[in-house]
């Protein structure tokens, strides 16, 4: 380990130079170079000696290093071969097998290809704390919410624009199908903001650390409920965002194309007229429509 924190700008620069690492924008590699923010993330997540943490996009270990001081174990996921090589050398002692197994595991894999239910079960993970790779953050967060059903709390650092989509209200410019699908699975709370100049390379927007509290809808508990089918319905509703909901569904290419009259009748039942647009409906409205259309 280094004499100063990996997340210090000087140490980050030295490590990248030593291993010939060129950060790749296509992989969303923006490294945190502010130790105070890294420590604040760990405090915000309440990391303790009983926690087995999953960290996705561990990079050179800027956040890993700090979590290891508090957690029982950290399981990291990283896809980049050069970063994996650097990580293994930096944390060689932590990766060694101990009396209770290693306190650190590193999995070289594409985070979008993993099954998070299996991963959580295999390692006994009880919390996720991650600075998500920017390029896949939105898609990955939703995948984790769908698959990591056993976890109650998760903590992510994501771009401010994605965070704003997660907490948007009907009628807001950031309200979208992504908002509806995410809010079906969890509630989101802003913890604190990290300015863009705390990362290298500096991204175009600031970042937000968010707390994700699972708040699953009763629909999920039904034996016949298909979450993918529900999400396909949401996508169909938003398929032509500028059009009325009825027209979006009619032109979506989905099985709801010929149900315009029924949709209009159902909208009337929740005090919405036939001219309503997708971004004007709440999650409860969508659940009602989906259940009635699939009865």
C-alpha positions as CSV (number, residue, x, y, z in Angstrom):
1,X,0.0,0.0,0.0
2,X,1.1,3.6,-0.5
3,X,2.3,5.9,2.3
4,X,-0.5,8.4,1.3
5,X,-3.9,7.6,0.1
6,X,-4.2,6.3,-3.5
7,X,-7.0,8.9,-4.0
8,X,-4.5,11.8,-3.6
9,X,-3.9,13.4,-7.0
10,X,-0.1,12.8,-6.8
11,X,-0.4,9.1,-6.0
12,X,-3.1,8.5,-8.7
13,X,-0.9,10.2,-11.3
14,X,2.1,8.1,-10.2
15,X,0.2,4.8,-10.4
16,X,-1.3,5.6,-13.8
17,X,2.2,6.5,-15.1
18,X,3.9,3.5,-13.5
19,X,1.5,1.0,-15.2
20,X,1.1,2.9,-18.4
21,X,-2.6,3.3,-17.8
22,X,-4.5,5.6,-20.2
23,X,-8.1,6.2,-18.9
24,X,-10.7,5.2,-21.4
25,X,-13.7,7.4,-21.8
26,X,-15.7,4.6,-23.5
27,X,-15.4,2.6,-20.3
28,X,-16.5,5.6,-18.1
29,X,-13.1,5.7,-16.3
30,X,-13.2,8.9,-14.2
31,X,-11.1,8.4,-11.1
32,X,-11.9,10.1,-7.8
33,X,-8.9,12.1,-6.7
34,X,-10.3,13.7,-3.5
35,X,-9.6,11.6,-0.4
36,X,-12.1,13.6,1.8
37,X,-14.9,12.7,-0.6
38,X,-13.9,9.0,-0.7
39,X,-13.9,8.9,3.2
40,X,-17.3,10.7,3.2
41,X,-18.7,8.0,0.9
42,X,-17.6,5.3,3.3
43,X,-19.1,7.2,6.3
44,X,-22.3,7.9,4.4
45,X,-22.7,4.2,3.7
46,X,-22.0,3.3,7.3
47,X,-19.4,0.7,6.4
48,X,-18.6,-1.5,9.4
49,X,-16.6,-4.5,10.4
50,X,-19.6,-6.7,9.8
51,X,-20.0,-5.6,6.1
52,X,-19.1,-7.6,3.0
53,X,-19.1,-4.9,0.4
54,X,-19.4,-5.2,-3.4
55,X,-17.6,-2.5,-5.3
56,X,-18.1,-2.2,-9.0
57,X,-15.5,-0.4,-11.1
58,X,-12.7,-0.5,-8.5
59,X,-10.1,1.0,-10.8
60,X,-6.8,1.3,-8.9
61,X,-8.5,1.0,-5.6
62,X,-9.0,4.6,-4.5
63,X,-12.3,3.8,-2.7
64,X,-11.3,0.2,-2.0
65,X,-8.4,1.2,0.2
66,X,-10.6,3.2,2.5
67,X,-13.3,0.6,2.7
68,X,-10.8,-2.1,3.7
69,X,-10.0,-0.1,6.8
70,X,-13.6,-0.5,8.0
71,X,-15.2,-3.5,6.3
72,X,-15.0,-7.2,6.9
73,X,-14.4,-7.9,3.2
74,X,-14.6,-6.1,-0.1
75,X,-15.4,-7.8,-3.4
76,X,-14.3,-5.8,-6.4
77,X,-15.3,-5.9,-10.0
78,X,-13.1,-4.5,-12.8
79,X,-12.9,-5.2,-16.5
80,X,-9.8,-3.3,-17.6
81,X,-6.7,-5.6,-17.8
82,X,-4.2,-2.9,-16.9
83,X,-6.2,-1.7,-14.0
84,X,-6.5,-5.3,-12.8
85,X,-2.7,-5.8,-12.9
86,X,-2.1,-2.6,-11.0
87,X,-4.8,-3.4,-8.4
88,X,-3.4,-6.9,-7.8
89,X,0.1,-5.5,-7.2
90,X,-1.1,-2.6,-5.0
91,X,-3.3,-4.9,-2.8
92,X,-1.2,-8.1,-3.0
93,X,-1.2,-8.5,0.8
94,X,-5.0,-8.0,1.1
95,X,-5.7,-10.5,-1.7
96,X,-3.8,-13.3,0.2
97,X,-5.8,-16.2,1.8
98,X,-6.1,-15.7,5.5
99,X,-7.6,-17.7,8.4
100,X,-11.1,-16.6,7.3
101,X,-10.3,-16.3,3.7
102,X,-9.0,-13.2,1.9
103,X,-10.3,-9.8,3.0
104,X,-10.3,-8.7,-0.6
105,X,-11.5,-10.4,-3.8
106,X,-11.1,-9.1,-7.3
107,X,-13.3,-10.3,-10.2
108,X,-12.2,-9.4,-13.7
109,X,-15.4,-9.1,-15.6
110,X,-17.9,-6.9,-17.5
111,X,-20.2,-5.6,-14.8
112,X,-23.1,-5.7,-17.3
113,X,-22.6,-9.4,-17.8
114,X,-22.6,-10.5,-14.2
115,X,-25.6,-12.0,-12.4
116,X,-25.9,-10.0,-9.1
117,X,-28.1,-12.5,-7.4
118,X,-25.5,-15.2,-7.8
119,X,-22.6,-12.9,-6.8
120,X,-24.4,-11.8,-3.6
121,X,-25.2,-15.3,-2.7
122,X,-21.7,-16.6,-3.4
123,X,-19.8,-14.1,-1.2
124,X,-22.5,-13.2,1.3
125,X,-22.5,-9.6,0.2
126,X,-24.8,-7.3,2.3
127,X,-24.1,-3.9,0.9
128,X,-23.0,-2.3,-2.4
129,X,-20.8,0.9,-2.3
130,X,-19.5,2.0,-5.7
131,X,-18.4,4.8,-7.9
132,X,-20.2,3.5,-11.0
133,X,-18.4,3.7,-14.3
134,X,-20.0,6.7,-16.0
135,X,-20.6,5.2,-19.4
136,X,-22.8,2.3,-18.0
137,X,-24.1,3.8,-14.8
138,X,-27.7,4.2,-15.7
139,X,-28.1,0.8,-17.2
140,X,-26.1,-0.9,-14.6
141,X,-27.9,0.6,-11.7
142,X,-31.3,-0.6,-13.0
143,X,-29.8,-4.1,-13.6
144,X,-28.5,-4.3,-10.0
145,X,-31.9,-3.2,-8.6
146,X,-33.6,-6.0,-10.6
147,X,-31.2,-8.7,-9.6
148,X,-29.9,-7.8,-6.1
149,X,-33.3,-8.2,-4.5
150,X,-31.8,-9.3,-1.1
151,X,-30.0,-6.0,-0.5
152,X,-31.9,-3.3,1.3
153,X,-29.4,-0.4,0.9
154,X,-27.0,0.5,-1.8
155,X,-24.8,3.5,-2.2
156,X,-23.6,4.8,-5.6
157,X,-21.7,7.8,-7.0
158,X,-23.3,8.7,-10.3
159,X,-23.5,11.6,-12.7
160,X,-25.7,14.4,-11.5
161,X,-27.9,14.1,-14.6
162,X,-28.7,10.5,-13.9
163,X,-29.4,11.3,-10.2
164,X,-31.9,13.9,-11.3
165,X,-33.7,11.4,-13.6
166,X,-34.0,9.0,-10.6
167,X,-35.8,11.6,-8.4
168,X,-37.8,13.5,-11.1
169,X,-41.5,14.0,-10.6
170,X,-44.2,13.6,-13.2
171,X,-44.1,16.7,-15.5
172,X,-40.4,17.4,-14.9
173,X,-38.1,17.5,-17.9
174,X,-36.1,14.7,-16.4
175,X,-39.0,12.4,-15.8
176,X,-38.8,9.3,-18.1
177,X,-39.4,5.6,-18.5
178,X,-36.1,5.2,-16.5
179,X,-37.6,7.2,-13.6
180,X,-40.7,5.0,-13.5
181,X,-38.8,1.7,-13.7
182,X,-36.3,2.7,-11.1
183,X,-38.9,4.1,-8.6
184,X,-40.8,0.8,-9.0
185,X,-37.9,-0.9,-7.3
186,X,-36.5,1.6,-4.9
187,X,-36.5,5.1,-3.3
188,X,-33.5,7.4,-3.9
189,X,-32.0,10.0,-1.5
190,X,-29.3,12.5,-2.3
191,X,-26.4,12.3,0.2
192,X,-23.9,14.8,-1.1
193,X,-22.4,16.3,-4.3
194,X,-18.9,15.8,-5.6
195,X,-17.6,18.5,-8.0
196,X,-16.3,17.5,-11.3
197,X,-12.8,18.8,-10.6
198,X,-12.5,16.0,-8.0
199,X,-12.1,13.4,-10.8
200,X,-9.6,12.7,-13.6
201,X,-10.3,13.1,-16.4
202,X,-12.7,15.8,-15.3
203,X,-16.2,14.9,-16.5
204,X,-18.7,17.3,-18.0
205,X,-21.0,17.3,-15.0
206,X,-20.7,17.0,-11.2
207,X,-21.5,13.8,-9.4
208,X,-24.0,12.8,-6.7
209,X,-23.6,10.2,-4.0
210,X,-27.0,8.6,-3.6
211,X,-28.5,6.2,-1.1
212,X,-30.8,3.6,-2.6
213,X,-33.4,2.2,-0.3
214,X,-35.3,-0.8,-1.7
215,X,-39.0,-0.3,-1.6
216,X,-40.4,-3.0,-3.7
217,X,-44.0,-2.8,-5.0
218,X,-46.4,-5.5,-4.0
219,X,-46.6,-6.6,-7.7
220,X,-43.1,-8.1,-7.4
221,X,-44.4,-10.6,-4.8
222,X,-46.9,-12.1,-7.2
223,X,-45.9,-15.5,-8.4
224,X,-46.9,-14.7,-12.0
225,X,-45.5,-11.2,-12.2
226,X,-42.9,-10.7,-15.0
227,X,-40.9,-7.6,-14.4
228,X,-39.5,-7.5,-17.9
229,X,-43.0,-7.5,-19.3
230,X,-43.9,-4.6,-17.0
231,X,-40.8,-2.7,-18.1
232,X,-41.7,-3.4,-21.8
233,X,-45.1,-1.8,-21.1
234,X,-43.4,1.3,-19.6
235,X,-41.1,1.5,-22.6
236,X,-44.1,1.3,-25.0
237,X,-45.8,4.1,-23.1
238,X,-42.8,6.4,-23.5
239,X,-42.0,5.2,-27.1
240,X,-43.1,8.5,-28.6
241,X,-42.5,10.9,-25.8
242,X,-44.0,14.0,-27.5
243,X,-47.2,12.2,-28.4
244,X,-50.2,11.4,-26.3
245,X,-50.0,8.2,-24.3
246,X,-52.8,6.6,-26.3
247,X,-50.9,7.4,-29.6
248,X,-47.6,6.2,-28.2
249,X,-49.1,2.8,-27.3
250,X,-50.9,2.6,-30.6
251,X,-47.6,3.1,-32.5
252,X,-45.3,1.2,-30.1
253,X,-45.4,-2.1,-32.0
254,X,-46.3,-3.8,-28.7
255,X,-49.4,-5.9,-27.9
256,X,-51.1,-2.8,-26.7
257,X,-51.4,-1.3,-30.2
258,X,-55.1,-2.2,-30.6
259,X,-56.2,-1.3,-27.1
260,X,-56.6,2.5,-27.5
261,X,-60.3,2.6,-26.5
262,X,-59.7,0.5,-23.4
263,X,-56.7,2.7,-22.4
264,X,-58.9,5.8,-22.8
265,X,-61.6,4.2,-20.6
266,X,-59.0,3.3,-18.0
267,X,-57.4,6.7,-18.0
268,X,-60.9,8.2,-17.3
269,X,-61.0,5.9,-14.3
270,X,-58.0,7.7,-12.8
271,X,-59.2,11.2,-13.7
272,X,-56.9,11.5,-16.7
273,X,-58.2,12.5,-20.1
274,X,-57.3,11.0,-23.5
275,X,-54.8,13.7,-24.2
276,X,-52.5,12.9,-21.3
277,X,-48.8,12.2,-22.1
278,X,-46.6,9.6,-20.6
279,X,-44.5,12.0,-18.5
280,X,-47.7,13.2,-16.7
281,X,-48.5,9.8,-15.1
282,X,-47.3,8.6,-11.8
283,X,-45.9,5.2,-11.0
284,X,-49.2,4.2,-9.4
285,X,-51.0,5.2,-12.6
286,X,-48.8,2.9,-14.6
287,X,-49.2,0.0,-12.2
288,X,-53.0,0.4,-12.4
289,X,-53.0,0.6,-16.2
290,X,-50.7,-2.5,-16.5
291,X,-52.8,-4.6,-14.2
292,X,-56.1,-3.7,-15.9
293,X,-54.7,-4.2,-19.4
294,X,-53.3,-7.6,-18.4
295,X,-56.3,-9.0,-16.4
